[in-house]
Amino acid sequence: MWCIKNSIKNIYRYRSKYRAFGVLYLVIILVFSVCVSVFIQMRKINDTILKEYASVVEFDTNVNISDDRERLRFTKDDFLKFKEKNYIDEIKFFKYIFDPNYLGENVSEIKKELHISGKIIEWEASPQPFNIHGYDISLLYLETDEFALEKGRMFEKDDEVVIEKNRKNQDYPEWNDLDLDDKIILKNDNGIYKEFTIVGIKEQNPKDTDKIYRFMIYTTLESAEYFDVIASKTKTSYISYGTDDLNVLNEKDFINLGYKTLIYLDSPDNFILLRNKLHGEGVRIKLFFTAATTLINLTNTMQTWSATFMAFSGFVILCMTIISTNILLNTRKYEIAVLRSVGMKKSQIILNYLIENIVFIWGITLIALIAAQFISLIFTSRVFEDMQVFISDESFETLIRGGNFEPILQNIGFVFAGTTMVVVLSLIFTCVNIVRFEPLKIFNKQY
């Protein structure tokens, strides 16, 4: 404790010189801290993109596993068999889509009940599409079609649903009358019974007309795949909503029933190898997130610039340390001579000087780190703005969460380690000079 108090007193005693060097150190350590913060944050986000986006591909289920089963859609077991193949790290089931208009053989018709404010309505919208989209909640951030809700909240557990409807079309007014906490029940004579509770309602689709029918339910993966046992095994691609106006359709309006499955590669570089391998087996795959390369280029550019400035600022700190150490020691030669003449050991003088430097440098580093967390936002915000053009809000939030708290801790650790190395380097020069000091020669020179 005495050493620390004495160090603080010495810093105050030589405050004019410490002030000058302190300003220089503060500026350069601040630049260094900002560069480290940006570099670590971009690297963390880059790793997330590589793992969660660039390494993700999906099955193109328009082509099936083999010619003799060309008319059959993929089953869950069919997908899981691919997990044993080279280059595949993991198989995940992102989505399951069911339409009660497409049932297997010997399956009785699905009846629909709408419970609206306690009133039970036997409801039928056939032959219009009636979609049940089930999502793996942990992967919901990958959904490019954002869930902008008009009211309520997102589904959080099984049998909770968000629904979509088109109020411009009044051919089936009962569906448009559904509200929060109302229920939708699907059942048939084969023992199927599923009761959904409405917890959210999507905003009106801007491209809807009075000729479009939207009877859509969004829920968890488990709730939707409950119907897989009665779903038609025939692969069916069709319009996700009812319309007679083909001019309003685009590629996203056509969906495949059944599972939408994702492949997580062990490396994004192996996509071409896996694609060629599976193509020979009659299976096609495609990139799930085509904008991943663009995002990686954005983060790599920022990493390169930050690394360059980090190296430059580190070199400047090194030079400043050599210069400042020599100047401060030459200024304090007489003080060192006095301490040696009264019997203080060289090791004690070195220890005191070490603590003094640590207190000085760490104090400046702490101020620089605090300021760097705000200044670094100026540089990263532009990159984040560019990212938002290519990804959904959910995906953006996931990336940002991956680049926040942990990188800050890494930044603190790295910068403090770097400044401590500066103190150690300063100590080396100090040791050499103090060992060389001879009190008698210094006194003779002084007088």
N, C-alpha and C positions, 0 to 999 in steps of 0.2 A: 504493500500500500504506500510505503514511504517513497519507493521508486516512482510510482505513478504520480504522486503529488509533486515530487521534485521535477519530474519530466514536464508537467504542466507549467510549473514555475519557470523552467528554462525556456519553454516555448513563449511564455509571456515576456521573459527578460529579453529575448532576441526576436521580439515580435515584428520589428521592422523588416528583417530579412525573411522571417517565416511568412509574413504577410505577402511579400512579393512572390515567393516560391509557392505559397498556398494558392494564390490566384491562378498561377500557371498550371499547377497540379490539378486544381478543380476543373479548369477548362478541359484539359487533356484527358483526365479520368472520366469526365462527363461524356466526352466524345467516345471514349473507349467503352463506357457502360452502355451507351445508346446502341453502339454497333454490336456489342455482345447480346444485348436484349433482342434486337431485331434478328440477328443471326440465329439465336436459339429458338425464337418464336417461329421463324420461317422454317427452320429445320423440323420442328415438331409438327407444324402444319403439313409440311411436305411428306413426312413419314405417314401422317394420317391419310393424306391423299393417295399415297402409294398403296397403303394397306386396305383402305375402305372404299376406294373409288377406282384407281388405275388397275388394281388387281382383280376387279370384279367383272365377270362376264355372265351372260345369261344364255340359256338354251333358246334357240330359235325353233319353237315347237311346230312350225309349219312343215318340218321334215322330221320323220319319226325314226325310231331306233333301227328298224330294218324293213326291207321291202315287204316281207310277208306280214308285217303288222302296220302297214302304212296308214290304214284307216283308224287305228287306235291311238288315243292320246296317251301321253306318258302317265304312269302311275308313280306313286311315291317311292315304291321299291325300285322302279326303273331308274329314277334319278339317283337314288342312293348307291346303286352299283357303280356309278362313275367315280365315287370317292376313292376307289382303289387305284385309279389310273395315275400315271405320272403327271407331274406339274400341278396337280390339284391338291390344295391344302385343306379345303373344307367345302361342303355343300350346305347351303341354307335355303329354306323355303320362305321366300319373300311374300308370296301372295297366293290366294286360292280364290277362284271365281266360279260361282255356281248360278245356274239359271233353271228354275223349276220347270221351264218349258222343254228342257232337254233331259229326259230321264232314261234310265236303263230299261232293259226288257223286263216285263212282268212287274213293273212298278206302277202303283196306282197314282192318279193325279194328285198333285199337291194342292191342298185347299188353303186359302189365305183368310185370316181374320184380322180386322183392324179394331182395336179397342180404343175408341176416341172418347175421352172424358167419361169413361165408364160404359159407354154404349158400344155393343158388339155388332160389327158389320161384316157379313160374309162378302168378300170382295174378290173380283176377278178382273184381271187386265189382259187376259189372253186375247190375241197372240202377241201382244207387245212384250219386248224383253223386260225381264225382272231380274236385275243383277244383285248378287250378294258378293261383295268384295271383302275378303278376309285378309288382314295384314299381320305380319309379325311386328308387334309394337316396337321391338328393339331396332327394327330396320326401317321404321316409318319415315325417318329422315331422308331416305333414298327416293321417296316418292316425289317425282317432279311435278305432278299435279297437286298444287297446294290445297290444303283443307281450310279455305276461308269460310268461317262459320257466320251465319246470320244471327244465330242465337245458340245458347247452350255451350257445350264443351266437347272435346274429343272423347271417344270411347277409351276406357282405361282397363276394362276387364271383359271377360267373356259375357256374351248376351247383351252387352251395351252396344248401341248402334248410333251412327250419324246417318241421316237420310238425305237424299237429294230429290227435288221435285221441280216441276215447271208450272208456275202459277198462270202462265200465259195460256196454257191448255186446260180447258175445263171439261174435257170428255170424261174424266174420272175424278170428280170433285172430292171423293172421299180421301184419296191420297193427299190432296192438297190441304185437307182439313187436319191432318196429323200434326201434333205438337209435342213439346217436351213432356216426358213421362207417359205418353201414350204407348201402346204395345202393338207389336206385329207378331202374329202367330202363324207358323207354317206347320201343317200336319197332313198325314195321309193314312190310308188303311194298312200300310206296312209297318206301323209302329213309329213313324217319324213324328216327332213333336218338338218344336223349337219356339221358344218365346223370347222375343227381343224387346228391350226397353229403349225408347228413343231418348238420347241424352244431348243430341246436337242436330242442327239443321244447316246444311250448306247454303251459301249464298246463291242467289239466282244466277245461272250461267248466262253470260252476256250474249251468247249466240243463239239462245233459245227463241223459238217462234211458236205460234199457236199450233204448229204441225208436229212438234217434237214432244215425245213422251219420255219422262225421266222417272223411272221407278227403280231407284238404286239404294242399296243398303251397304254401309261400310262398318265393318266390325273386326274382331280379332281373327287371326288365322284359325284357331281352334274352333271358333264358332262357325265359320264358313265351311271348313272341311268336315264338319259333322255330316254334311249331306253327300260326301264323296261316295258312300256305300250305295246310293241310289242314282248317282249321276250317270249320264250316258258316257260310255267308254269311247264313243266315237269322237274323234278330234273335231271340234267345231269352232270355226272362226266366224264371227258375225258382228253386226253393228251393236254397240253397247247400249243404244237407246233407239226407240222407235221413231222413224221419220219417213216421209215420202219424198223429201227434198234431198236428192243425192248431191246437190251442189254445195251443201253445208258440210259435207263429210271430209275428213282428212285421215291420215294413217292412224292417229291416236284413237279414232272413234271405232276402230275394229279391234276386238279382243279375242283371246283364246280362252276357252273354258278350262278349268283344272288348275294345276299348279304353275306358278311362275317361279322358277328356281334359279338361284344364283350360284356361280362357281367362284370360289376365292382361290386365286392362283398362288403358288408359293413365291412367284415373282412375276411382275407385269411383263417382263421380257419374254416370258414363255407363252404368251398368247398365240403367236403365229404357230409355234410348234404344236400346241394342243389343238388349235383349229384344224391344222392339216391332218393330225392324227385322227380326230373325231370325224372329219369329213370322209375319210376312207371307210368309216363304219356307218355312214349314212346319217350322221348327226351334224347339225350346224350350231355354231355358237357365235355370239356377237358381243362387242363391248357394251356393257350396261351404261357406262358413263363416258360418253364420247368427249366431254370437255375436260377430262382429267389431264391430258397433255398440256392444254392451255394453262390450267391452274399450276401445274408443276413448273412450267416456264416462268410464270409470274414469281413464284416463290424462289426459284433458282436464281433469277436475276437479282432479287433483293438480297439473297444470301451472298452472292458474289460481291456486290457492292459493299455490304456490311463487313465481309471478311477482309476486303482490301483496306478499308478505312480502319478496321480493327488492328491489322498488322502495322499500318502506318502510325497510328496513335501509340501502339505498344513500343515501337522504335523510338518515338519522341520521348515517351516516359523513360525509357532506358537512358537516353542521352541526358535528359534533365536530371536524372538521379546521379549520374557521374559528375555532372557539373555542380549541382547543388551540394553534394557531399563534400567535394573539395573546397568549395567556397566557405561552407559553414565550419568545416574543420580548421581551415586556415584562420578564420575569425576567432576561433575558440582555443587556439594553441596555448595562450597564456593560462587560461582556465584549467586546461588539462595539465599543464606543468605544475600549477599550484596544487592540484589534487594529488598528483604523483609525489610531490615533495612532502606532503603531509602524511604519506603512507598508504594512500588508496591504491589498491592493486589494479593492474591493467584490465583484468577480467571484470572487476566491478565497474570501471569506467566504460568498458565496452557494453556491459549489460545495461547500464543507465542510458547510454546513447541509443541502444536498441529499443528500449521501452519508449524513449522519447520519440523516436522515429515512428514506431507503431502507433502511438497515440496521435501523432500528427497526420500520418497517412490514412489511418482508419477513420479518423474524424472527417477528413475531406472525402474519403470514399463513401461514407454513409450519406453525406449531403448529396454527392453526385448520383448515387443509386436512387435516392428518392426523386430527384429531379429527372433522372433518365426514364423512369416509368411513365412520366407524362410526355416527355419530349419524343420518346420512341413511338408514341401513338400518331404523331404527325407523319412519320414515315410509313408506318404500317397501315394507316387508315386508307391511303390511296390504293394499296394492294387489295385490301378488303373490299373496297368499292368495286374494283375490277372483277373480283371473284363473284360478287353477288349477281353479276350479269349472267353467269353460267350455271348457277346452282339455285336451288330453292332456299327459302328462309330457314327451313329445318336443317338442311345440309350446312348452310352457313353457320348457324348457331353451333352445330356439332363441331365444325372445324375450329371455331373460335374457342369453344370450351376446351378443345384439345391443345390450344396454344396459350393458355392463360397462367394458371397458378403454378404448375410445375416448371415452366420456363422461367418464371420470376425467381423461384428458388435456385434454379441452375445458374441464372444470371448473377444472383447475389454471391453464390459460392464461387463462381468463376472469377468475378471481379475481385473479391476479397483475396482469393488465392493469388491472383496476379499482382495485386498491390503488396501482398505479403512477400512475394518474390522480389519486389522492388526494395522492400526493407532489408531483405537478406542480402541483396546485391550491395545496398548501401553499407550494410554491416561489414562486408568483405573489405571495402575500401577503408572503412573506419578502422578495422583491425590492423590493416597494413600500416596506416598512418600513425595510429596510437602506439603500436609496437616500435615504430621508428623514432617517435618523439623522445628526446632527451631533455629533461627539465633544465639542466644547467646551461645547455646551449640556447635554449629558448629564453631563459632569464638574461643571459649575456646579450642576446640580440635585442631584448626589450630595453635594456639599459645601456 
